[in-house]
Amino acid sequence: MEKIKKLAELVGISSSYIDKTDKKHVTTDKIRSFFLKAMGFQDFINYDKDISNLEQVPILPDVMSFYDNEEIVFTILGDGIYNVVIRSENREVVFNKEIIAGEDIKLTNIKFGYYDVVVSNGIENKKSLLIYAPVLCFQSEFIKKHERLFGVSVMLYALHSKNSIGIGDFADLAEIVKLTAQHGGDVVGINPLGVMSPYIIDDKELYDKLKIDQCDVSPYRTLSRLFVNYAYIHLQSEIDFKCSVEAQLYFEKNKNYINKLNTSELVLYKEVLCFKLSILEKMFAYFMNNADKNRKLLFENYKKEKGELLDNLCLFEVLAETHKNSHFWRYWNDGYSDILSEKTQILKQQYAERIDFYAYCHWLADLQIKNIQKLAKSLGMKVGIYSDMPIGAASNGVEVWENPKAYVLDAGIGAPADPMRPKGQSWGFTPYHPIELKKQHYAPFIRLVRENMKYSGALRIDHAMGLRRLFWGFFEDDNPVVQGAYIYYDIKALTAILSLESNRAKCLLIGEDLGTVPEGFREYMAEHGLLSYKVFFRQKEKNGEFIAPEKYQYLSLAQPSTHDQATAYGFWENNDIEVFKNCGLYVNEEQYLTNLQGRRVDCDNMLKAFKSQNMNIDNVKDNLHLLVNEYGAKTQSALFLVRLCDIYRQVVLDNAPGTVFEYPNWRIKLDKSVEDIKNTKDFANMMRLIRKYRSNKKTS
């Protein structure tokens, strides 16, 4: 129907899209209706009114974005005379004048930043956000000098050492940073560090009954993307552990249990989180009773700095404790699903000390990860920590609970079906509401970006195409293939925020641009200084052959593969394809066989690519990991990362997208301990090989 189509277009729902096989998909009215309802347009009878409201041009847009290579000029629409006041972030008035509607307002000589624009005429009032940002996101000195750096990519949870407690921690990460710097590397990439819940459901039957994602331990779907997971704290290095008799006695008493956590082939998240919380409780008790004034002041300053965001997270964690049998806040029918309810505010007062405890946990985690970046810089690393920011919020997390209007709760972010994922993908993220996000002046996105840059020398924007559009999906009964459409966002405003925040934090940005990429998107990223993300196994010419190293664009980060893809040996041995088959991710046997056939062609082309670079392929089975990374090291990309798991010939996938119980996602530990990495030659040999080709001289 035309009415549905019109409203859908106004809110950003695409009318069609082209998939990776160049097939066109037309958005149906059924899909439009689903997403319109999810976005709050509930009643078909009111569509005319909704269309009229959206078509009505306001006197000023909710958000206006300008770069430093363009004039800052805007116009007030309406009739008569308006008073216009523009204030900077520190509330300084930079413009205050009466303006006749239709007359241009031109700002000059203002600093980069966010400005409140308030327009009023006594009857009509409008508040808008003006963003003024550099056209280029932060450009590191090595980028300006056209140097080519290298480093290591690490799944932090997969690390283990004699001093860890069932999961990799910041002490383990520090050792990898030291080793990387020692061998000439300038960057260590890590998985997202968001806060997890200890109340994980491991029972599939209960999971299916509750229809929640709490059993998921993905670092990309966490309670909060704005704070650091206390599971990664190295407890033994903290003064409150060293001085707390209770903490140390408890630790010693549970040495056998710690050994069980450490010797498990998989990370036992629930057990690790609960055990570490038990020790942290004893450390907190010591801190409250014995810490000196200066240290307590540091804690109070941390709470003050993080403010309401930290309060809300810690309150949510307390509520999670009191709702252990109802893990999704939308099902809390006792008044606590609303952060502003009277019951929630009363509980906040009642559990003030417990809220403080969780704040203490996040404070320690924050201090430790920031110290890792300080360590990296002290060792002369030009980037240091390269962190990862997930594209969407977890629907059962605090970000959505504290601000549900900013999200579309009944839609999920994913990807349409393609040859490798014939059922499509649903990643379990909740998308931002494009209209409400503008109304909120992008505050949730600004906070997210700002917090993720605080301990990073570089930041990966997961699924960067979300700056322009996201594939929203849902599943119909008896149809295994995801249904959906692309929804568009204001790419200029979002990119201007990234530019402004990255320049303030001096943080290099990498846009993960894998998958179905909109036309012109990569060019737009390059225009604004975001590095592209080049994965060797996906870098192919139209004839299927692998792109030569000299053809990789300089403004990019190159890697053999990612956490969602096969390792070097896994690719050669079809591990990912077999996992997808065993997990039921293919619609039929033909798709499985087609992918196997395609993989053999890819492997032949890979050998052909190696030969073209005069690389010795006589003993591929034993040297594949070296060949893949040597090829990657030769690329013209500004950054190249070797996956730590590839150095040690890991075959198995870290994560099989689209699965929960079918595969042990995000739980697989590295075969080698941190001590093994330090005491054997594999790491040093790989780094020496890569360093040979990553000269810091200017490329041609």
C-alpha positions as CSV (number, residue, x, y, z in Angstrom):
1,M,0.0,0.0,0.0
2,E,1.2,3.5,-0.9
3,K,0.6,4.8,2.7
4,I,2.8,2.2,4.3
5,K,5.5,2.7,1.6
6,K,5.5,6.4,2.1
7,L,5.8,6.2,5.9
8,A,8.5,3.6,5.6
9,E,10.5,5.8,3.4
10,L,10.2,8.8,5.7
11,V,11.5,6.8,8.7
12,G,14.5,5.4,6.7
13,I,13.3,1.9,5.7
14,S,14.7,1.0,2.3
15,S,12.4,0.0,-0.5
16,S,14.9,-2.6,-1.8
17,Y,18.5,-3.7,-1.5
18,I,21.1,-5.6,-3.6
19,D,22.7,-8.6,-1.9
20,K,26.2,-9.9,-2.3
21,T,25.2,-12.0,-5.4
22,D,23.8,-8.8,-7.1
23,K,20.3,-10.0,-6.6
24,K,17.7,-7.3,-5.9
25,H,15.3,-7.8,-2.9
26,V,12.2,-5.6,-2.8
27,T,10.9,-4.7,0.7
28,T,7.4,-6.1,1.2
29,D,4.5,-4.3,3.0
30,K,4.6,-7.1,5.5
31,I,8.3,-6.3,6.4
32,R,7.5,-2.5,6.4
33,S,4.6,-3.0,8.7
34,F,6.7,-5.1,11.1
35,F,9.3,-2.5,11.5
36,L,6.9,0.5,11.6
37,K,5.1,-1.2,14.5
38,A,8.5,-1.9,16.2
39,M,9.4,1.8,15.8
40,G,6.2,2.9,17.5
41,F,3.9,3.5,14.6
42,Q,1.2,1.2,15.9
43,D,-2.0,2.1,14.2
44,F,-2.6,2.0,10.5
45,I,-5.5,4.5,10.9
46,N,-3.0,7.1,12.2
47,Y,-0.5,6.6,9.3
48,D,-1.8,9.8,7.6
49,K,-1.1,11.8,10.7
50,D,2.3,10.2,11.1
51,I,3.2,11.0,7.5
52,S,2.0,14.6,7.9
53,N,4.1,15.0,11.1
54,L,7.2,13.6,9.5
55,E,6.8,15.7,6.3
56,Q,6.4,18.9,8.3
57,V,9.6,20.7,8.1
58,P,10.7,22.1,11.6
59,I,12.0,25.6,12.0
60,L,15.4,23.9,12.7
61,P,16.6,20.3,12.3
62,D,17.2,18.3,15.5
63,V,20.9,18.0,14.5
64,M,23.1,19.9,12.1
65,S,26.6,18.7,11.2
66,F,29.4,20.7,9.7
67,Y,33.1,19.9,8.8
68,D,35.9,22.4,8.8
69,N,36.1,22.3,5.0
70,E,32.6,23.9,4.7
71,E,30.8,27.0,5.9
72,I,28.7,26.9,9.0
73,V,25.5,28.3,7.6
74,F,21.9,27.4,8.4
75,T,18.5,29.0,8.1
76,I,15.5,29.2,10.4
77,L,12.2,28.3,8.7
78,G,8.9,29.8,9.8
79,D,7.5,33.3,10.0
80,G,8.5,36.4,11.9
81,I,11.4,37.1,14.2
82,Y,13.2,34.6,16.3
83,N,15.7,34.9,19.1
84,V,18.7,32.6,18.5
85,V,21.1,31.7,21.3
86,I,24.1,29.3,20.6
87,R,26.1,28.0,23.5
88,S,29.3,25.9,23.6
89,E,29.8,22.8,25.8
90,N,31.0,25.0,28.6
91,R,27.9,27.1,28.3
92,E,29.7,30.1,26.7
93,V,27.4,32.1,24.5
94,V,28.9,32.3,21.0
95,F,25.8,33.8,19.3
96,N,22.8,35.7,20.6
97,K,20.8,37.7,18.1
98,E,17.2,38.2,16.8
99,I,16.9,36.8,13.3
100,I,14.1,37.1,10.7
101,A,12.9,33.7,9.5
102,G,14.6,32.8,6.2
103,E,17.7,34.8,7.0
104,D,21.0,32.9,7.0
105,I,22.9,32.4,10.2
106,K,26.6,32.1,9.6
107,L,29.1,31.1,12.3
108,T,32.8,31.9,12.0
109,N,35.8,31.4,14.2
110,I,34.3,28.8,16.5
111,K,36.1,25.8,18.0
112,F,35.4,22.2,17.2
113,G,32.7,20.9,19.5
114,Y,29.0,20.4,20.2
115,Y,26.8,23.5,20.4
116,D,23.3,23.9,21.7
117,V,21.2,26.1,19.4
118,V,18.0,27.4,21.0
119,V,15.5,29.2,18.8
120,S,12.3,30.9,20.2
121,N,9.7,33.5,19.4
122,G,7.7,33.4,22.6
123,I,5.3,30.8,21.1
124,E,7.5,28.3,19.3
125,N,10.7,26.9,20.8
126,K,13.3,24.6,19.3
127,K,16.5,23.2,20.6
128,S,19.0,21.7,18.1
129,L,22.5,20.3,18.3
130,L,25.2,21.7,16.1
131,I,28.3,19.5,15.5
132,Y,31.4,21.2,14.2
133,A,34.2,18.6,13.5
134,P,37.4,18.2,11.5
135,V,36.8,16.6,8.2
136,L,39.4,13.9,9.0
137,C,39.2,11.6,12.0
138,F,42.4,11.5,14.0
139,Q,45.5,10.8,11.9
140,S,48.4,9.3,13.9
141,E,51.9,10.6,13.1
142,F,52.8,7.3,11.6
143,I,49.9,7.7,9.1
144,K,51.2,11.2,8.2
145,K,54.6,9.7,7.6
146,H,53.2,6.8,5.6
147,E,54.8,4.2,7.9
148,R,53.6,0.6,8.0
149,L,53.3,-0.9,11.4
150,F,52.5,-4.4,12.7
151,G,51.2,-6.1,15.8
152,V,49.2,-8.9,17.3
153,S,45.5,-9.6,17.6
154,V,44.4,-11.3,20.8
155,M,41.2,-12.8,22.2
156,L,41.8,-11.7,25.8
157,Y,39.5,-14.4,27.3
158,A,41.5,-17.1,25.5
159,L,44.8,-16.2,27.3
160,H,45.9,-18.2,30.3
161,S,48.9,-18.4,32.6
162,K,49.9,-19.9,36.0
163,N,48.5,-16.8,37.7
164,S,45.2,-16.4,35.9
165,I,41.8,-17.6,37.2
166,G,40.0,-19.4,34.4
167,I,40.2,-16.5,32.0
168,G,42.8,-14.3,30.4
169,D,43.3,-11.2,32.5
170,F,45.1,-7.8,32.2
171,A,48.3,-9.2,33.6
172,D,48.3,-11.8,30.8
173,L,47.6,-9.0,28.3
174,A,50.5,-6.9,29.7
175,E,52.9,-9.8,28.9
176,I,51.6,-9.9,25.3
177,V,52.1,-6.2,25.1
178,K,55.7,-6.4,26.4
179,L,56.5,-9.3,24.0
180,T,55.0,-7.4,21.0
181,A,56.9,-4.3,21.8
182,Q,60.1,-6.3,22.3
183,H,59.8,-7.7,18.8
184,G,59.1,-4.4,17.1
185,G,55.3,-4.4,17.1
186,D,53.3,-1.2,17.7
187,V,49.8,-2.5,18.4
188,V,47.9,-5.2,20.2
189,G,44.3,-5.7,19.2
190,I,41.8,-7.1,21.7
191,N,38.1,-8.2,21.8
192,P,35.5,-5.8,23.2
193,L,35.7,-5.6,27.0
194,G,32.1,-4.9,27.9
195,V,30.5,-6.0,31.2
196,M,29.1,-9.5,31.5
197,S,26.5,-11.0,33.8
198,P,27.5,-13.8,36.2
199,Y,23.9,-15.0,35.9
200,I,24.3,-17.0,32.8
201,I,21.8,-19.7,31.8
202,D,23.6,-22.9,30.6
203,D,20.5,-24.9,30.3
204,K,19.0,-24.9,26.8
205,E,15.6,-25.9,27.9
206,L,15.4,-23.0,30.3
207,Y,16.9,-20.7,27.7
208,D,14.2,-21.7,25.2
209,K,11.5,-21.2,27.8
210,L,12.6,-17.7,28.8
211,K,13.6,-16.8,25.2
212,I,16.5,-14.7,26.2
213,D,20.2,-14.3,25.3
214,Q,21.6,-14.4,28.8
215,C,23.4,-17.6,28.1
216,D,25.3,-15.9,25.4
217,V,28.9,-15.0,26.4
218,S,29.7,-13.0,23.3
219,P,32.0,-10.0,24.0
220,Y,29.9,-8.2,21.4
221,R,26.6,-8.6,23.4
222,T,27.2,-7.5,27.0
223,L,25.3,-5.8,29.8
224,S,27.1,-2.6,28.9
225,R,29.6,-1.5,26.2
226,L,30.6,1.6,28.2
227,F,32.4,-0.1,31.1
228,V,35.1,-2.7,31.5
229,N,34.4,-6.3,32.5
230,Y,35.7,-7.1,36.0
231,A,36.3,-10.7,34.9
232,Y,39.6,-9.4,33.4
233,I,40.9,-7.9,36.6
234,H,44.2,-9.5,37.8
235,L,43.1,-9.6,41.4
236,Q,46.5,-10.6,42.9
237,S,48.2,-7.4,41.8
238,E,45.7,-5.2,43.6
239,I,46.6,-3.7,47.0
240,D,43.3,-4.6,48.5
241,F,44.0,-8.3,47.7
242,K,47.5,-8.2,49.0
243,C,46.4,-6.6,52.3
244,S,43.1,-8.5,52.8
245,V,43.7,-11.5,55.0
246,E,40.1,-12.8,54.1
247,A,40.7,-12.5,50.4
248,Q,44.0,-14.3,50.5
249,L,42.6,-17.1,52.8
250,Y,39.7,-17.6,50.5
251,F,42.0,-17.7,47.5
252,E,44.3,-20.3,49.1
253,K,41.3,-22.4,50.3
254,N,40.0,-22.6,46.7
255,K,43.3,-23.5,45.0
256,N,41.8,-26.8,43.7
257,Y,38.8,-25.0,42.3
258,I,41.1,-22.4,40.6
259,N,43.0,-25.2,39.1
260,K,39.8,-26.7,37.7
261,L,38.9,-23.3,36.1
262,N,42.4,-23.0,34.7
263,T,42.7,-26.6,33.3
264,S,39.3,-26.5,31.6
265,E,39.6,-26.4,27.8
266,L,36.8,-23.9,27.7
267,V,36.3,-20.6,29.6
268,L,33.7,-21.3,32.3
269,Y,32.3,-17.8,32.4
270,K,29.6,-18.3,35.1
271,E,32.1,-20.0,37.5
272,V,34.8,-17.5,36.8
273,L,32.6,-14.4,37.2
274,C,31.0,-15.7,40.4
275,F,34.4,-16.7,41.9
276,K,36.0,-13.4,41.1
277,L,33.1,-11.6,42.6
278,S,33.5,-13.5,45.8
279,I,37.1,-12.3,46.1
280,L,36.2,-8.8,45.0
281,E,33.6,-8.6,47.8
282,K,36.4,-9.3,50.4
283,M,38.7,-6.8,48.7
284,F,35.9,-4.2,48.8
285,A,35.3,-4.8,52.5
286,Y,39.0,-4.2,53.1
287,F,39.0,-1.1,51.0
288,M,36.0,0.4,52.8
289,N,37.5,-0.2,56.2
290,N,41.2,0.4,55.6
291,A,41.9,2.4,52.4
292,D,43.6,5.8,53.0
293,K,41.9,9.1,52.2
294,N,43.7,9.6,48.9
295,R,42.7,6.2,47.5
296,K,39.1,6.7,48.6
297,L,39.1,10.1,46.9
298,L,40.3,8.5,43.7
299,F,37.3,6.1,43.9
300,E,34.9,9.0,44.6
301,N,36.3,11.0,41.7
302,Y,35.8,8.0,39.4
303,K,32.2,7.7,40.4
304,K,31.7,11.4,39.9
305,E,33.4,11.3,36.5
306,K,31.2,8.4,35.3
307,G,28.1,9.8,37.0
308,E,24.6,8.5,36.1
309,L,25.9,6.0,33.6
310,L,27.9,4.1,36.3
311,D,25.0,4.5,38.8
312,N,22.6,2.9,36.3
313,L,24.9,0.0,35.5
314,C,25.5,-0.8,39.1
315,L,21.8,-0.5,39.9
316,F,21.1,-2.8,37.0
317,E,23.6,-5.4,38.3
318,V,21.9,-5.3,41.7
319,L,18.6,-5.9,40.1
320,A,20.0,-8.8,38.1
321,E,20.9,-10.4,41.5
322,T,17.4,-10.0,42.7
323,H,15.9,-11.4,39.5
324,K,18.0,-14.5,39.0
325,N,15.1,-16.5,37.6
326,S,13.9,-13.7,35.3
327,H,17.0,-12.6,33.4
328,F,15.5,-10.2,30.8
329,W,14.4,-6.9,32.3
330,R,11.4,-6.6,29.9
331,Y,9.9,-9.6,31.9
332,W,10.3,-7.9,35.3
333,N,6.7,-7.4,36.1
334,D,7.3,-6.0,39.5
335,G,8.0,-2.4,38.6
336,Y,11.7,-2.7,38.1
337,S,11.6,-2.8,34.3
338,D,11.2,1.0,34.4
339,I,14.3,2.8,35.7
340,L,12.3,5.8,36.7
341,S,9.7,3.8,38.8
342,E,9.3,4.6,42.4
343,K,10.2,1.0,43.3
344,T,13.5,1.2,41.4
345,Q,14.4,4.4,43.1
346,I,13.7,3.0,46.5
347,L,15.8,-0.1,45.8
348,K,18.6,2.2,44.7
349,Q,18.6,3.7,48.2
350,Q,18.3,0.4,49.9
351,Y,21.2,-1.2,48.1
352,A,23.5,1.8,48.0
353,E,26.4,-0.2,49.5
354,R,26.0,-3.0,47.0
355,I,25.9,-0.5,44.2
356,D,29.1,1.0,45.5
357,F,30.6,-2.5,45.4
358,Y,29.9,-2.9,41.7
359,A,31.3,0.6,41.1
360,Y,34.5,-0.5,42.9
361,C,34.8,-3.5,40.5
362,H,34.5,-1.4,37.4
363,W,36.9,1.2,38.9
364,L,39.6,-1.5,39.3
365,A,39.0,-2.8,35.8
366,D,39.1,0.7,34.4
367,L,42.4,1.4,36.2
368,Q,44.0,-1.8,35.0
369,I,43.2,-1.5,31.3
370,K,44.3,2.2,31.3
371,N,47.6,1.0,32.8
372,I,48.0,-1.4,30.0
373,Q,47.8,1.5,27.5
374,K,50.3,3.5,29.6
375,L,52.6,0.5,29.6
376,A,52.4,0.2,25.8
377,K,53.2,3.8,25.3
378,S,56.1,3.7,27.8
379,L,57.5,0.8,25.7
380,G,57.5,3.1,22.6
381,M,54.5,1.5,20.9
382,K,53.0,4.0,18.4
383,V,49.5,2.7,18.8
384,G,49.3,0.4,21.8
385,I,45.9,-1.1,22.5
386,Y,43.6,-1.4,19.5
387,S,40.1,-2.0,21.0
388,D,36.8,-3.0,19.5
389,M,33.4,-1.3,19.7
390,P,30.3,-3.4,19.0
391,I,27.8,-2.0,16.6
392,G,24.7,-2.7,18.7
393,A,23.5,-2.9,22.3
394,A,22.3,-6.1,23.9
395,S,18.5,-6.0,24.3
396,N,18.8,-7.5,27.8
397,G,21.5,-5.0,28.9
398,V,21.6,-1.8,30.8
399,E,22.0,0.5,27.8
400,V,18.5,-0.4,26.5
401,W,17.0,-0.6,30.0
402,E,18.0,2.9,31.0
403,N,17.0,4.5,27.7
404,P,14.5,2.2,25.9
405,K,13.2,5.0,23.6
406,A,16.6,5.2,21.9
407,Y,16.3,1.6,20.7
408,V,13.9,-0.5,18.6
409,L,13.4,-3.4,21.0
410,D,11.6,-5.9,18.6
411,A,14.1,-5.6,15.8
412,G,17.5,-7.2,15.6
413,I,20.6,-6.3,13.7
414,G,22.1,-8.8,11.3
415,A,22.8,-9.5,7.6
416,P,20.8,-10.9,4.7
417,A,21.3,-14.4,3.4
418,D,24.4,-14.9,1.3
419,P,26.3,-18.0,-0.1
420,M,28.2,-18.6,3.1
421,R,25.3,-17.8,5.4
422,P,22.2,-19.0,3.4
423,K,19.9,-18.5,6.4
424,G,21.1,-14.9,6.9
425,Q,22.4,-13.7,10.2
426,S,20.8,-12.3,13.4
427,W,23.4,-11.0,15.8
428,G,21.2,-10.4,18.8
429,F,21.9,-6.6,18.8
430,T,19.2,-4.0,19.4
431,P,19.4,-1.1,16.9
432,Y,19.2,2.5,17.6
433,H,15.9,4.2,16.7
434,P,17.0,6.6,13.9
435,I,14.4,9.2,14.7
436,E,14.6,9.1,18.5
437,L,18.4,9.1,18.4
438,K,18.3,12.4,16.6
439,K,15.8,13.7,19.1
440,Q,18.2,12.8,21.8
441,H,21.0,14.7,19.9
442,Y,23.0,11.4,19.5
443,A,23.8,11.4,23.3
444,P,23.9,7.6,23.6
445,F,26.2,7.3,20.6
446,I,28.5,10.1,21.8
447,R,28.9,8.5,25.2
448,L,29.6,5.1,23.7
449,V,32.3,6.4,21.4
450,R,33.9,8.6,24.1
451,E,34.1,5.8,26.7
452,N,35.5,3.3,24.2
453,M,38.3,5.7,23.2
454,K,39.5,6.3,26.8
455,Y,42.0,3.4,26.9
456,S,42.6,2.9,23.2
457,G,45.3,4.1,20.7
458,A,43.0,2.8,17.9
459,L,39.4,1.7,17.8
460,R,37.7,-0.7,15.5
461,I,34.1,0.3,14.6
462,D,32.4,-3.1,14.3
463,H,30.2,-3.3,11.2
464,A,31.0,0.3,10.2
465,M,28.3,0.3,7.5
466,G,25.9,0.9,10.4
467,L,27.0,4.5,10.1
468,R,24.9,4.6,7.0
469,R,22.5,1.7,7.2
470,L,21.8,-1.4,9.2
471,F,20.0,-4.6,8.2
472,W,17.2,-5.1,10.6
473,G,15.9,-8.6,10.8
474,F,13.3,-10.9,12.3
475,F,12.2,-14.5,11.9
476,E,8.8,-15.8,10.8
477,D,7.4,-19.1,12.0
478,D,8.5,-22.1,9.9
479,N,11.0,-20.0,7.9
480,P,14.7,-20.5,8.8
481,V,15.8,-17.5,6.6
482,V,15.9,-14.1,8.3
483,Q,13.5,-11.5,6.9
484,G,14.3,-7.8,6.9
485,A,15.3,-4.6,5.3
486,Y,18.0,-1.9,5.5
487,I,17.3,1.1,7.7
488,Y,19.2,4.3,7.1
489,Y,20.9,6.6,9.5
490,D,22.5,10.1,9.2
491,I,26.0,9.1,8.2
492,K,27.3,12.7,8.3
493,A,26.2,13.3,11.9
494,L,27.6,10.0,13.1
495,T,30.9,10.4,11.3
496,A,31.2,14.0,12.5
497,I,30.9,12.6,16.1
498,L,33.6,10.0,15.4
499,S,35.9,12.7,14.0
500,L,35.4,15.0,16.8
501,E,35.8,12.4,19.5
502,S,38.7,10.7,17.9
503,N,40.7,13.9,17.5
504,R,40.0,14.8,21.2
505,A,41.1,11.3,22.3
506,K,43.9,11.1,19.7
507,C,42.5,7.7,18.7
508,L,42.9,6.2,15.3
509,L,39.7,4.7,13.8
510,I,39.3,1.5,11.7
511,G,35.9,0.9,10.1
512,E,35.1,-2.8,9.8
513,D,33.7,-2.8,6.2
514,L,33.1,-6.5,5.6
515,G,29.9,-7.9,4.2
516,T,27.4,-6.1,2.0
517,V,28.9,-2.7,1.6
518,P,26.8,0.2,0.2
519,E,28.1,1.8,-3.0
520,G,30.5,4.7,-2.2
521,F,30.8,3.8,1.5
522,R,34.5,2.9,1.4
523,E,35.3,6.0,-0.4
524,Y,33.4,8.0,2.2
525,M,35.4,6.3,5.0
526,A,38.7,7.2,3.2
527,E,37.5,10.8,2.7
528,H,37.1,11.1,6.5
529,G,40.3,9.3,7.5
530,L,38.9,6.0,8.7
531,L,41.0,3.0,7.9
532,S,39.4,0.2,5.9
533,Y,39.5,-3.4,7.3
534,K,41.1,-5.8,4.9
535,V,40.9,-9.5,5.6
536,F,43.1,-11.7,3.4
537,F,40.6,-14.5,2.8
538,R,38.1,-12.0,1.5
539,Q,40.3,-9.8,-0.6
540,K,39.7,-11.2,-4.1
541,E,39.6,-10.0,-7.6
542,K,36.4,-10.5,-9.7
543,N,37.9,-13.7,-11.1
544,G,38.3,-15.1,-7.5
545,E,42.0,-14.7,-7.3
546,F,43.5,-13.0,-4.2
547,I,44.4,-9.4,-4.5
548,A,48.1,-8.7,-4.7
549,P,49.7,-7.2,-1.6
550,E,50.7,-4.0,-3.5
551,K,47.1,-3.4,-4.4
552,Y,46.0,-3.0,-0.7
553,Q,45.2,0.6,0.0
554,Y,47.4,2.3,2.5
555,L,44.6,3.6,4.7
556,S,43.7,0.1,5.9
557,L,44.3,-2.5,8.5
558,A,45.1,-6.0,7.1
559,Q,44.6,-9.3,8.9
560,P,44.5,-12.9,7.6
561,S,41.0,-13.4,9.1
562,T,38.7,-12.4,12.0
563,H,37.1,-14.0,15.0
564,D,34.0,-14.8,12.9
565,Q,36.0,-16.6,10.2
566,A,38.3,-19.6,9.9
567,T,41.9,-19.4,11.2
568,A,44.6,-20.0,8.6
569,Y,44.6,-23.8,9.1
570,G,40.9,-23.8,9.7
571,F,40.4,-22.3,6.3
572,W,42.7,-24.9,4.6
573,E,40.9,-27.8,6.4
574,N,37.3,-26.5,5.9
575,N,36.8,-26.3,9.6
576,D,34.3,-23.4,9.4
577,I,32.3,-25.0,6.6
578,E,32.0,-28.2,8.7
579,V,31.0,-26.3,11.8
580,F,28.3,-24.5,9.8
581,K,27.0,-27.8,8.5
582,N,27.0,-29.5,11.9
583,C,25.2,-26.5,13.5
584,G,22.5,-26.6,10.8
585,L,23.4,-23.2,9.2
586,Y,22.9,-24.5,5.7
587,V,19.4,-24.7,4.2
588,N,20.3,-27.8,2.2
589,E,23.1,-30.2,1.3
590,E,23.7,-28.5,-2.0
591,Q,24.8,-25.2,-0.3
592,Y,27.2,-27.2,1.8
593,L,28.7,-29.0,-1.2
594,T,28.9,-25.7,-3.1
595,N,30.9,-24.1,-0.3
596,L,33.3,-27.0,-0.2
597,Q,33.9,-26.8,-3.9
598,G,34.4,-23.0,-3.6
599,R,36.9,-23.5,-0.8
600,R,39.1,-25.8,-2.9
601,V,39.2,-23.2,-5.6
602,D,40.1,-20.6,-2.9
603,C,42.9,-22.8,-1.6
604,D,44.3,-23.2,-5.1
605,N,44.1,-19.5,-5.7
606,M,45.9,-18.9,-2.3
607,L,48.8,-21.1,-3.5
608,K,48.8,-19.2,-6.7
609,A,49.0,-15.9,-4.8
610,F,51.9,-17.2,-2.7
611,K,53.8,-18.3,-5.8
612,S,53.3,-14.9,-7.4
613,Q,55.2,-13.4,-4.5
614,N,58.0,-15.9,-4.9
615,M,57.1,-17.7,-1.7
616,N,58.1,-21.3,-1.1
617,I,55.0,-23.5,-1.0
618,D,56.8,-26.9,-0.9
619,N,55.6,-27.6,2.6
620,V,52.3,-25.9,2.9
621,K,50.8,-28.2,5.6
622,D,53.6,-27.2,8.1
623,N,54.1,-23.6,7.0
624,L,50.6,-22.3,6.1
625,H,50.5,-19.9,9.0
626,L,53.8,-18.4,8.1
627,L,52.8,-18.1,4.4
628,V,49.5,-16.4,5.1
629,N,51.1,-13.9,7.5
630,E,54.1,-13.3,5.2
631,Y,51.7,-12.4,2.4
632,G,49.8,-10.1,4.7
633,A,53.0,-8.4,6.0
634,K,53.8,-7.5,2.4
635,T,50.6,-5.5,1.9
636,Q,50.7,-1.7,1.6
637,S,48.3,-1.4,4.5
638,A,49.2,1.0,7.3
639,L,48.7,-1.7,9.9
640,F,49.0,-5.5,9.8
641,L,48.0,-7.8,12.6
642,V,48.8,-11.5,13.1
643,R,46.2,-13.4,15.0
644,L,47.9,-14.9,18.1
645,C,45.9,-18.2,17.5
646,D,47.4,-18.4,14.0
647,I,51.0,-18.4,15.4
648,Y,50.1,-21.6,17.2
649,R,48.2,-23.2,14.3
650,Q,44.8,-23.2,15.8
651,V,42.2,-24.9,13.6
652,V,38.9,-24.4,15.4
653,L,36.7,-21.3,15.0
654,D,36.5,-18.8,17.8
655,N,32.9,-18.1,17.0
656,A,30.2,-19.5,14.7
657,P,27.8,-16.6,14.0
658,G,24.2,-17.5,14.3
659,T,24.7,-20.2,17.0
660,V,24.2,-20.2,20.8
661,F,24.3,-23.8,22.1
662,E,25.3,-25.4,18.9
663,Y,29.0,-24.3,19.3
664,P,31.2,-23.2,22.2
665,N,31.5,-19.6,21.0
666,W,33.9,-17.3,22.7
667,R,35.0,-20.0,25.1
668,I,37.9,-21.7,23.4
669,K,41.3,-21.1,25.1
670,L,44.6,-20.7,23.3
671,D,46.6,-24.0,23.2
672,K,49.7,-22.3,24.6
673,S,50.0,-20.5,28.0
674,V,51.5,-17.1,28.3
675,E,54.6,-18.8,29.8
676,D,54.8,-21.0,26.7
677,I,54.6,-18.0,24.5
678,K,57.4,-16.3,26.3
679,N,59.7,-19.4,26.5
680,T,59.3,-20.8,23.0
681,K,60.5,-19.4,19.6
682,D,57.2,-19.4,17.7
683,F,56.1,-15.9,18.6
684,A,59.6,-14.4,18.0
685,N,59.9,-16.2,14.7
686,M,56.6,-15.0,13.4
687,M,57.3,-11.4,14.5
688,R,60.7,-11.6,12.9
689,L,59.2,-12.7,9.6
690,I,56.5,-10.0,9.7
691,R,59.0,-7.3,10.7
692,K,61.1,-8.1,7.6
693,Y,58.4,-6.7,5.4
694,R,56.9,-3.9,7.6
695,S,59.6,-1.2,7.0
696,N,58.8,2.2,8.4
697,K,60.1,3.8,5.3
698,K,57.7,5.6,3.0
699,T,56.0,3.3,0.5
700,S,56.1,4.2,-3.1
